[in-house]
């Protein structure tokens, strides 16, 4: 049907949509809504886990149970890594919105390097918790909080790696740039969720708040 046609064969009005874009960023994308829903669900899980921690702390006269507080150096190092990673993450997001493929490749690869660096330090974090997951309720909830955040980080790292490979191997479509943009949005969630968990794991046992 040509653009000049005002009606279809059955007489109803029709619109030529061939020239409309096949993708969109932000709330115009179904991926944006899916990512927002995922972050809402996962944020609720994090909130429940933090509530469990403080419930256990309140019902025990001594906290932490049978162990010194975790060493802060590796957790603090990971906090710094994540905060710095916000810079290439934002640059990747902006490049995607400009449909700038070379810079998308560059900044997404740098984001992947930050993810891998965080995971490496996270292994050192687990070793410096000063308690085993099976030792007592304190050990279980601390390992659960750290493990829960690590699970989200691992899944996002895999997603970033796959997306990075696709940017280099193709095919390159408009929706691929949308994927980069929404991946950046989710990384913000991963970073921002670590800040309260860091406070709970490392500061709460020291009664700093």
N, C-alpha and C positions, 0 to 999 in steps of 0.2 A: 504494500500500500504506500503510495507516495505521500509526501508531506502535505500536498494540497488536498488530499482526500479528507472530507469533514465527517464522513460517516462510514460505517461498515456496511456489509451487504444486508444485514438485518435491520438497518435503519438507525442503530444506536450510535451516539457520538463516540469517536475514538481519537486517541492522541498518538502521534509518532514519537516514540521514546528512543529511537535508535541513536541519537546524538547525546543522550544523557550518560554521565559517567557510570561505570560498572562497579565502582567502589567509593567509599567515603570514610573519613576519619571521625573520631570522637563518637558522639551519640548517634551519628548517622550510620554507624557500622554495627551489625549484629554481634561482631566479635567484641566490641566495646561493652555491650550489655552483658555478654557472657562473662567477660573478665570482671566486670563490676559485681555480678552475682557471685562469682567464685570468691572474690575478695571479701564479700560480706559473710559468706559461709565460713571461710577460713578465719576471718577476724573474730567471729563468734566462738570458734573452737579455741583460739588463743585466749580469749577473755575467760572462758570456762576453765582452762588450764591454770591461768593466773589465780582465779578465784579458789581453785583447789589448793594451790600453794599456800595462800594466806589462811585458808581454813585449817590446814594441817599445822601451820605455824601457831595459830591461835589456841589450838587444843593441846599443844605441848608446852610444858613449862620451860624447857630448854630448846633453843634453836640456834644453829642446826643440830641435828641429833647425831651424837657420837662422831663428829668430824669437824675440822676447822673449816671456815668459809673457803670457797674456791679461790685459787690464785687468779688475780685480776689481769695479769699481763696479756694473756692470749685473748681473753674476751675483749679487752680494751683495744688490742691490736685489730681484732675483727671489726669492732665498731668503727675504727678509723678507716679500715679498708672499705667498708660499705658506704660510709659518708663520702669518701673521695670518689667512689664508683658512680655517685649521682651525676658527676660532671660528664663522663662519656655517655652515660645513659641518656641524659637530656640532649646531648649532641646527636646521638643516634636517632632519637625521636624527632628532632627538628629536621635532620637529613631525610628521614622517611617522609615527612610531610611535604618536603620540597621535591620528592621523587629523585633524590640525589643518590644514585646507586653506589658510586665509588666511596662516598663518605659513609653511607650506610654500612658498607662492608668494613671500612676502617674502624668505625666506632663500635659496631657490634662485636667485632673481633676483640677489641680492647675490653669491652664489657665481659666477654667470655673469659678473658684472662683474669679479671678481677674475681669472677665467680670461682674459678679454679683456685686462686690464691686464698679466698675465704675458706673453701672446703679443706685446703691443706692445713690452715691454722685451726679450723674447727676440730680436726683430729687431735691437735695439741690441747685444745680446750677440754675435750673429754678426759684426757689423761691428767689434767690439772684440777679436776673437780674435787679431789681428795675424798671421794666416797664412791662406792660401787652402786649400781642401780638396784641391786638386790639387798643392800645392807639394811635399809630401814625405809620408812615413809619419806624421809627427807631425800635420801638418795634416789628413790623412785621418781619423785616429782621433779627433781632437778634434771635428771636424765631425760624424763619425758618432755620437759620444756625445751631442752636443747635438741633432743631428737626430733621433736615436732617441727621446729624451725629448720633444722637440717633437711628434713624431708622436703619442705617447700623449696629450699635452696637447690637441692639436687634436681628436682623436677624442672625448675626454671633453668638450671644450667644445661640440662639435656635439651630443653626446648630451644634455648639460645644457640646451642651447638648445631642442632638440626637446621634452624633458620639460617645460621651463618653459612653452612654448607650450601643450602639452596640459593643463597644470594650469589655464590661463586659459580654454581653449576647450572642454575636456571631450571626451568624457564622463568623469566622475570615477568611477572604480571602485576597489575596495580594492587591487587589484594596482598601481594607480598610486602609492600610497603606498609600496608595496614597492619600486617602481622608484626612488623618491627616496632611500629608505634605502640601497639597494645602490649607487646612484650616489655617495652620500657615502662608502661603504666604498672604492670604487675611487679616489675623490679622495685618500683617505688614502694609498693606494699611490703615486699620482702625486707627492704631496708628499714622502713618505718616500724614494722612489727618487731624488729630486733631491738630497738631502743627500749621499750618497756620490759622486754624479756631480759635484756642485759641488766636493767635496774633490779629486777626481781631476783635473778640468779646471783648477781655479784654484790649488790648493795643491800638488799633485804637482810641477808644473814649478818651484816655488819651494823644493822639498825641505823642506817644513815637517813632513813625517811620513815 
